[in-house]
Amino acid sequence: MGCHIEAPALYPNMTAYQNLKCKCIQRRIKDNAHINALLELVGLIDAGKKKTAEFSLGMKQRLGIAMALVGSPELLVLDEPINGLDPQGIREIREILLKLNQKGLTIIISSHILDELAKIATDYGIIHNGRLIEEITAEKLFSMCRDKIIIRTSTPDKAVNVLNRLDIHGCHISNNRIEIEGHTSETSTINAVLVNQNIIIDEIYIQSETLEDHYLKLTGGNES
């Protein structure tokens, strides 16, 4: 197992190669080709004699991941690997993680940057107050978070009857609010039909629920 904390512990007066060499010595790995392969993987093969004290935050994060990969672990655990990075740095780390996963490495990421997680994660575990409150696949999560049509009207039951005649089913009523999963491309048609049936529409719009929305709904909107 390899582990990389939020701020990697590096020797600032050493190069990337020398930092990795120290880690290899600790792990009793004598193959220098292993070091060069890791530097190539994280995009630091050309760092040369530059000391890590002079590295950007993104370079330090990439070296931290390389350090965690010494010994070719089967599982990689990362804590906030993109925290504090600029957009370019975030993209670089994302591409490295996707490349590692495609090679068969299992990666566990602890992070509060939910929008970025949504681009790479295949499974989610949501923790609140130290307790795992939901474990869900990305496929199921995104099916739950797909776009919905929201309609507000004083006659929701009458509106749903009209919608059912249009073969638009799966409508959910809560007070004077109707939720329709899918059918977002038919929003204008739905509005026109309801109006033609003398149903007064107070509001109609498309609602998109993000991973962040889902997280806050589960946790009650409090930080965890």
C-alpha positions in Angstrom: 0.0 0.0 0.0 1.2 3.5 -0.8 0.1 6.6 1.0 0.3 10.3 0.2 -0.8 13.0 2.7 -2.0 16.5 1.8 1.4 18.1 2.2 4.1 15.5 1.1 7.2 15.2 3.3 10.2 15.9 1.1 13.8 16.7 1.7 14.0 20.3 0.4 17.7 20.4 -0.4 17.5 17.2 -2.5 16.3 16.7 -6.1 13.3 14.6 -7.0 15.6 11.8 -8.0 17.4 11.9 -4.6 14.2 12.0 -2.6 13.0 8.9 -4.5 16.4 7.3 -4.0 16.1 7.7 -0.2 12.6 6.1 -0.3 14.0 3.2 -2.3 16.8 2.7 0.2 14.2 2.5 3.0 12.3 -0.1 1.0 15.5 -2.0 0.0 14.9 -1.4 -3.7 18.2 -1.2 -5.6 16.7 -0.8 -9.2 17.5 2.8 -10.3 15.3 2.2 -13.4 12.4 2.1 -11.0 13.1 5.7 -10.0 13.3 6.9 -13.6 10.1 5.2 -14.4 8.3 6.9 -11.6 9.7 10.3 -12.6 8.6 9.7 -16.1 5.1 8.7 -14.9 4.5 11.9 -12.9 6.2 14.2 -15.4 9.3 15.1 -13.4 11.9 13.3 -15.5 13.3 16.6 -16.7 13.4 18.2 -13.2 17.2 17.5 -13.3 19.2 19.0 -10.4 16.5 21.4 -9.3 16.0 21.2 -5.5 12.5 20.3 -4.3 12.5 23.6 -2.2 12.2 25.3 -5.6 9.3 23.2 -6.8 5.9 24.5 -7.4 3.1 23.1 -5.3 1.9 21.0 -8.3 5.4 19.6 -8.7 5.6 18.7 -5.0 2.3 16.9 -5.2 3.4 14.9 -8.3 6.6 13.9 -6.5 4.6 13.0 -3.4 2.5 10.6 -5.5 5.7 9.2 -7.0 7.1 8.6 -3.5 3.9 6.8 -2.6 4.3 4.5 -5.7 7.8 3.3 -4.7 7.6 -0.5 -4.6 4.6 -0.7 -7.0 1.8 -0.9 -4.4 -1.6 -2.5 -5.3 -3.5 0.2 -3.3 -2.8 4.0 -3.3 -4.4 6.2 -0.5 -4.4 9.9 -1.2 -5.4 12.7 1.1 -6.5 16.0 -0.7 -4.1 15.4 -3.6 -5.2 18.6 -5.5 -5.7 21.0 -2.6 -4.2 24.4 -3.3 -3.4 23.6 -7.0 -4.1 25.9 -9.9 -6.2 24.6 -12.8 -3.2 23.3 -14.7 -1.9 21.4 -11.6 -5.3 19.9 -11.0 -5.5 18.6 -14.5 -2.0 17.1 -14.3 -2.8 15.2 -11.1 -6.1 14.0 -12.6 -4.4 12.7 -15.7 -1.8 10.9 -13.6 -4.5 9.2 -11.4 -6.5 8.1 -14.4 -3.4 6.7 -16.0 -2.5 4.8 -12.8 -6.1 3.4 -12.5 -6.1 2.3 -16.1 -3.0 0.2 -15.3 -4.9 -1.6 -12.6 -4.0 0.4 -9.5 -6.8 0.9 -6.9 -6.9 4.4 -5.6 -8.8 5.7 -2.5 -9.0 9.5 -2.4 -10.1 11.5 0.6 -11.3 15.0 -0.6 -13.8 17.7 -0.2 -13.3 19.0 -3.7 -16.4 17.2 -5.0 -16.6 18.6 -8.5 -13.2 17.2 -9.3 -14.0 13.8 -7.7 -17.0 13.6 -10.0 -14.6 13.5 -13.0 -12.6 10.5 -11.9 -14.3 8.5 -9.1 -16.1 5.2 -9.8 -17.4 4.6 -6.2 -18.2 7.0 -3.4 -18.2 6.7 0.4 -19.7 9.7 2.1 -18.5 10.2 5.7 -20.2 12.5 8.2 -19.2 13.0 11.9 -16.8 10.1 11.5 -19.5 7.7 10.3 -19.9 6.2 6.8 -23.5 7.2 5.9 -23.6 6.2 2.2 -21.6 4.0 -0.1 -22.7 4.3 -3.8 -21.4 3.7 -7.3 -20.9 6.7 -9.6 -23.4 5.3 -12.1 -26.1 5.1 -9.5 -25.2 8.5 -8.0 -25.4 10.3 -11.3 -28.7 8.6 -12.1 -30.0 10.1 -8.9 -28.6 13.5 -9.7 -29.9 13.8 -13.2 -31.8 16.8 -14.4 -35.4 17.2 -13.3 -38.3 19.5 -14.5 -39.8 21.4 -11.6 -43.3 22.8 -11.9 -45.1 24.9 -9.4 -48.9 25.2 -9.7 -51.9 25.4 -7.4 -53.5 22.4 -9.2 -50.8 19.8 -9.2 -53.1 16.8 -9.4 -54.9 18.2 -12.5 -51.5 18.9 -14.1 -50.2 15.3 -13.4 -53.4 13.9 -15.0 -52.6 15.9 -18.2 -49.0 14.8 -18.1 -50.0 11.2 -17.8 -52.0 11.5 -21.0 -48.8 12.7 -22.7 -47.1 9.5 -21.6 -45.0 11.5 -19.1 -45.0 9.4 -16.0 -42.9 9.2 -12.8 -44.2 12.6 -11.6 -43.8 13.3 -7.9 -46.0 15.8 -6.1 -45.0 17.6 -2.9 -47.4 20.4 -1.9 -47.8 22.5 -5.0 -44.5 21.3 -6.6 -44.2 18.6 -9.3 -40.9 16.9 -10.0 -40.4 15.1 -13.3 -37.3 13.0 -13.9 -36.0 13.3 -17.4 -38.0 14.8 -20.3 -36.0 18.0 -20.0 -36.0 18.4 -23.8 -39.8 18.6 -23.7 -40.0 21.4 -21.1 -41.5 23.9 -23.6 -44.0 21.4 -24.9 -45.1 20.5 -21.4 -45.6 24.1 -20.5 -47.6 24.8 -23.6 -49.9 21.8 -23.1 -50.6 22.7 -19.5 -51.4 26.3 -20.3 -53.7 25.1 -23.1 -55.5 23.0 -20.4 -56.1 26.2 -18.4 -53.6 25.2 -15.7 -51.9 28.2 -14.2 -48.1 27.6 -14.1 -46.5 29.7 -11.4 -43.0 28.4 -12.2 -41.3 25.9 -14.5 -37.6 25.2 -14.7 -34.9 22.5 -15.0 -33.1 21.6 -11.8 -29.7 20.0 -11.9 -28.5 18.3 -8.7 -24.7 18.2 -8.3 -22.6 15.8 -6.2 -22.3 18.7 -3.7 -26.0 19.1 -3.5 -26.4 15.4 -2.8 -23.7 15.5 -0.1 -25.3 18.5 1.6 -28.7 16.9 1.5 -27.3 13.8 3.2 -25.4 15.6 5.8 -28.0 18.3 6.5 -25.9 21.1 5.1 -23.3 20.9 7.9 -19.6 20.5 7.5 -18.1 17.1 8.3 
